[in-house]
Amino acid sequence: MDVASGNERGTTERVLTLLGLLQQRQIWTGPELAGRLGVTPRTVRRDVERLRTLGYPVHASQGVGGGYRLGPGQDLPPLLLDDQEAIATAVSLLAGSGDAVAGAGDAALRALTKLDQVLPTRLRHEVRALSGSVESFGGGRTPVDPEVLMTLARACRDEVEAGFDYPSGSEVRRRRVEPYRLVASDRRWYLLSYDLDRDDWRSFRVDRMTDASARTWRFRPRTTPDAATYVQEGVASRVYPHQARFLVHASADTVRAQIPASAAVVRRRGNELCEVLSGAASLDAVLMHVLLLGHDFEVLDPPELGRRCRALAERLLSAGATISPAPDMERGMSRDHAGAD
């Protein structure tokens, strides 16, 4: 460990201890705190300034009975995080809140609530901006720049236009949008927004954005589609050249457990039926994915996929009819016939 990082860790630990002391009783004198921390009164003053910079209201008074006092509302266990640490922690907890591991979502949301309680006011607003602008339909996603997430979350919260560079074919173009929600899939982060140049709703992958910024121009909110559903349907179907709908003879919960959220949209159609919307590079690939689920199913759309089903069934039946019994099976059958005679 280098000297600089060691000094920084020592300072952070000391400031944490100082905050804990200020929470223990109403007022401390400078010499008392210096004695407890093993530093000079001048160092105490510098550490107090660090706490104030982080947003903790430390008041100082002169004269008899004077000293340092922590302002109201700071009676919870201390937590010192700078902006980047707070953002990274919030992003990680939000990712956990959409995780597929049983119980992890509730635990992550509880931890995020506690984080909101112990952060200074300035950072608390930033974390709330992110948590209030995120939806999810999966867990374990590709890392993205937390500053980009925060920029977009602020824009969603403040209802201001945002801009970013985004690849379109072989070009990178500037996009102007009204941002509404950040959506976390099981692999990536997306932004649901209204594209001002295309006059329509669009979802954008956050990891593909560069030079993201928020403007001061506020917009009037539009009637929005359900963010998580819109993005999931786009990821599961519209990004592929071929899409299909099936009626599957199994419960929605059963099929959802078999298909990743980014691969298909599963809609409940009663207790023992569900509708599956999926896409792939070819209709045959979509068909095989549903066939391998192991449930009876019907093709709803497109019509040509029904014809592909019949053609594939005939091909499979033809292939099965050409298979001869194995030699051992033939010998066994001969012995059986001989015994019967």
C-alpha positions in Angstrom: 0.0 0.0 0.0 1.4 3.4 -1.0 1.8 6.2 1.6 -0.9 8.4 0.0 -3.6 5.7 0.1 -2.6 4.8 3.7 -2.9 8.4 4.8 -6.2 8.8 3.1 -7.6 5.7 4.8 -6.3 7.0 8.2 -8.0 10.3 7.6 -11.3 8.6 6.6 -11.2 6.4 9.7 -10.5 9.4 11.9 -13.3 11.4 10.5 -15.6 8.5 11.0 -14.6 8.3 14.6 -15.1 12.1 15.0 -18.6 11.8 13.6 -19.3 8.9 16.0 -18.1 11.0 19.0 -20.3 14.0 17.9 -23.3 11.6 17.9 -22.6 10.4 21.4 -23.2 13.6 23.2 -24.5 17.1 22.6 -21.3 19.2 22.6 -17.6 18.6 22.6 -14.8 21.1 23.0 -11.9 21.2 20.6 -9.3 19.9 23.1 -11.6 17.1 24.2 -12.0 15.9 20.6 -8.3 16.3 20.0 -7.5 14.2 23.0 -9.9 11.4 22.0 -8.6 11.3 18.5 -4.9 11.8 19.4 -4.4 14.8 17.1 -4.0 18.5 17.4 -7.0 20.9 17.6 -6.0 22.2 14.2 -6.5 18.7 12.7 -9.9 18.5 14.5 -10.9 21.8 12.7 -9.8 20.3 9.4 -11.8 17.1 10.0 -14.9 19.2 11.0 -14.6 21.0 7.7 -14.5 17.6 5.9 -17.7 16.6 7.6 -19.3 19.9 6.6 -18.2 19.4 3.0 -19.9 16.0 3.0 -23.1 17.7 4.2 -23.1 16.9 7.9 -24.2 20.0 9.9 -21.5 20.5 12.5 -22.0 23.7 14.4 -19.3 25.5 16.4 -19.8 28.1 19.2 -17.3 30.2 21.2 -17.0 31.0 24.9 -17.9 29.2 28.0 -20.0 26.1 27.2 -19.0 26.4 23.6 -17.7 23.7 21.3 -18.7 21.5 18.4 -22.2 20.2 18.1 -23.8 18.0 15.4 -27.0 19.4 14.0 -30.4 17.7 14.2 -31.3 14.7 12.1 -27.9 13.0 12.3 -28.5 10.5 15.0 -28.1 7.3 12.9 -24.8 5.3 12.7 -22.2 7.2 10.6 -21.7 6.5 7.0 -19.0 8.5 5.1 -19.3 8.2 1.3 -18.1 10.5 -1.3 -20.2 11.1 -4.5 -18.7 8.3 -6.5 -18.9 5.8 -3.6 -22.5 6.7 -2.9 -23.5 6.4 -6.6 -21.7 3.1 -7.0 -23.3 1.7 -3.9 -26.8 2.8 -5.0 -26.2 1.3 -8.5 -25.1 -2.0 -7.0 -28.1 -2.2 -4.6 -30.5 -1.4 -7.4 -29.0 -4.1 -9.5 -29.4 -6.5 -6.6 -33.0 -5.4 -6.2 -33.8 -6.9 -9.6 -31.7 -10.0 -9.1 -33.1 -13.5 -9.7 -31.6 -14.9 -6.4 -34.4 -15.6 -4.0 -34.6 -13.0 -1.2 -31.8 -10.8 -2.7 -34.3 -8.2 -4.1 -35.9 -7.5 -0.7 -32.6 -7.4 1.1 -31.2 -5.0 -1.5 -34.2 -2.7 -1.2 -33.9 -2.7 2.6 -30.2 -1.8 2.3 -31.0 1.0 -0.1 -33.6 2.4 2.3 -31.0 2.4 5.1 -28.4 4.1 2.8 -30.9 6.8 2.1 -31.4 7.4 5.9 -27.7 7.8 6.8 -26.4 9.8 3.8 -26.0 13.5 4.0 -28.8 15.5 2.5 -26.9 16.4 -0.7 -26.0 12.8 -1.5 -29.4 11.5 -0.4 -31.1 13.5 -3.1 -28.8 12.0 -5.7 -29.4 8.4 -4.6 -33.2 9.0 -4.5 -33.0 10.4 -8.0 -31.4 7.2 -9.2 -33.7 4.8 -7.2 -36.9 6.7 -8.3 -36.0 6.5 -11.9 -35.1 2.8 -12.2 -37.2 -0.2 -13.1 -36.1 -3.8 -13.6 -37.0 -7.1 -15.2 -33.9 -9.2 -14.3 -30.5 -9.1 -12.6 -26.8 -9.3 -13.1 -26.2 -6.7 -15.8 -23.3 -5.3 -17.8 -21.4 -2.5 -15.9 -21.9 1.0 -17.0 -20.5 4.4 -16.1 -22.3 5.4 -12.8 -21.9 9.1 -13.8 -23.9 8.4 -17.0 -26.6 6.7 -14.9 -26.7 9.6 -12.5 -26.9 12.2 -15.3 -29.8 10.3 -16.8 -31.5 9.7 -13.5 -31.3 13.4 -12.6 -32.8 14.2 -16.0 -35.7 11.7 -15.4 -36.3 13.2 -12.0 -36.1 16.9 -13.1 -38.0 16.3 -16.3 -35.4 18.0 -18.4 -34.2 17.1 -21.9 -31.0 15.0 -22.3 -28.6 14.4 -25.1 -26.0 11.8 -25.9 -24.0 10.4 -28.8 -25.3 7.0 -30.0 -24.3 4.6 -32.8 -26.7 4.3 -35.7 -25.4 1.9 -38.3 -21.9 2.9 -39.2 -22.4 6.5 -37.8 -22.6 8.0 -34.3 -25.3 10.6 -34.1 -26.4 13.0 -31.4 -29.8 12.1 -29.9 -32.1 14.5 -28.2 -34.6 12.9 -25.9 -37.1 13.4 -23.1 -35.9 10.8 -20.6 -38.5 9.0 -18.5 -37.1 5.8 -16.9 -33.9 3.8 -16.6 -34.7 0.1 -17.0 -32.4 -2.7 -15.8 -32.7 -6.0 -17.7 -30.9 -9.2 -16.8 -27.9 -8.0 -18.8 -27.9 -4.3 -19.5 -29.2 -0.9 -18.6 -31.6 0.9 -20.9 -33.2 4.4 -21.1 -36.8 4.7 -22.0 -37.3 8.1 -23.6 -39.2 10.1 -26.2 -36.9 10.7 -29.2 -37.5 14.3 -30.2 -36.0 13.9 -33.7 -38.0 10.8 -34.5 -41.2 11.9 -32.6 -41.6 8.5 -31.0 -40.7 6.3 -28.0 -37.3 4.7 -28.1 -35.2 2.6 -25.7 -31.4 3.1 -25.7 -28.6 1.0 -24.3 -26.8 3.0 -21.7 -23.5 1.2 -22.3 -23.5 2.5 -25.9 -24.0 6.1 -24.9 -21.1 8.7 -24.9 -21.0 12.3 -23.9 -24.3 12.1 -22.0 -25.6 15.4 -20.6 -28.8 17.0 -19.2 -30.1 20.3 -20.4 -32.0 22.9 -18.4 -35.0 22.8 -20.8 -37.9 21.2 -19.0 -40.6 19.2 -20.8 -44.2 18.5 -20.1 -44.5 14.7 -19.3 -46.4 12.6 -21.9 -48.6 9.6 -21.3 -45.9 6.9 -21.0 -46.0 3.2 -21.8 -45.0 0.8 -19.0 -41.3 1.2 -19.0 -40.2 -2.3 -18.0 -42.6 -4.0 -20.4 -41.8 -1.7 -23.3 -38.1 -2.3 -23.0 -38.4 -6.0 -22.4 -40.6 -6.4 -25.5 -38.1 -4.5 -27.5 -35.1 -6.5 -26.3 -36.9 -9.8 -26.6 -38.5 -9.3 -30.0 -38.0 -6.0 -31.9 -34.2 -6.3 -32.1 -34.5 -9.6 -34.0 -35.4 -9.8 -37.7 -38.1 -12.5 -37.0 -40.7 -12.5 -34.2 -43.4 -15.0 -33.3 -46.2 -15.5 -30.8 -47.1 -18.8 -29.3 -49.8 -20.1 -26.9 -48.0 -22.5 -24.6 -49.8 -25.1 -22.5 -48.0 -24.4 -19.2 -48.3 -21.7 -16.5 -46.6 -18.4 -17.0 -44.4 -19.0 -13.9 -43.2 -22.3 -15.3 -42.2 -20.8 -18.7 -40.6 -17.7 -17.1 -38.4 -20.0 -15.2 -37.2 -21.6 -18.4 -36.6 -18.5 -20.5 -34.4 -15.6 -19.7 -36.3 -12.3 -19.4 -34.2 -10.8 -22.3 -35.2 -13.7 -24.6 -39.0 -13.6 -24.5 -42.0 -11.9 -23.1 -44.3 -14.3 -21.2 -47.9 -13.2 -20.6 -50.3 -15.1 -18.4 -53.4 -16.5 -20.1 -55.1 -18.3 -17.2 -53.6 -20.8 -14.7 -52.3 -23.3 -17.2 -51.7 -21.3 -20.3 -49.4 -18.4 -21.3 -48.5 -16.4 -24.4 -44.9 -16.3 -25.4 -43.5 -13.5 -27.6 -40.0 -14.2 -28.8 -37.6 -13.4 -31.7 -34.5 -14.9 -33.4 -32.4 -14.7 -36.5 -34.8 -17.1 -38.3 -38.3 -18.5 -37.8 -36.9 -22.0 -37.5 -34.7 -20.8 -34.5 -37.7 -19.3 -32.8 -39.7 -22.5 -33.3 -36.9 -24.8 -32.0 -36.6 -22.6 -28.8 -40.2 -23.1 -28.0 -40.2 -26.7 -29.0 -37.4 -27.4 -26.5 -39.4 -26.1 -23.6 -41.1 -29.4 -23.6 -44.7 -28.2 -23.5 -47.6 -28.4 -26.0 -48.0 -25.2 -27.9 -49.9 -23.5 -30.7 -48.6 -20.9 -33.2 -50.5 -17.6 -33.1 -48.4 -15.5 -35.4 -47.0 -15.3 -38.1 -49.1 -17.6 -40.3 -46.0 -18.9 -42.2 -44.7 -20.3 -39.0 -47.6 -22.8 -38.9 -46.5 -24.0 -42.4 -42.9 -24.3 -41.1 -44.2 -26.5 -38.2 -45.9 -28.9 -40.6 -42.9 -29.1 -42.8 -40.6 -29.7 -39.9 -42.9 -32.4 -38.5 -43.0 -34.2 -41.8 -39.2 -34.1 -42.0 -38.9 -35.5 -38.4 -41.4 -38.3 -39.1 -39.5 -39.1 -42.3 -36.2 -39.2 -40.5 -37.6 -41.5 -37.8 -39.1 -43.9 -40.3 -35.7 -44.6 -41.9 -34.1 -45.7 -38.6 -33.6 -49.5 -38.4 -33.6 -51.4 -35.1 -30.2 -51.9 -33.5 -28.5 -55.3 -34.1 -28.8 -56.2 -30.4 -32.5 -55.5 -30.5 -32.9 -57.6 -33.7 -31.1 -60.6 -32.0 -33.3 -60.2 -28.9 -36.4 -60.2 -31.1 -35.2 -63.3 -32.8 -34.6 -65.1 -29.5 -38.1 -64.1 -28.4 -39.7 -65.5 -31.5 -37.7 -68.7 -31.2 -38.8 -69.3 -27.7 -42.4 -68.6 -28.7 -42.2 -71.4 -31.3 
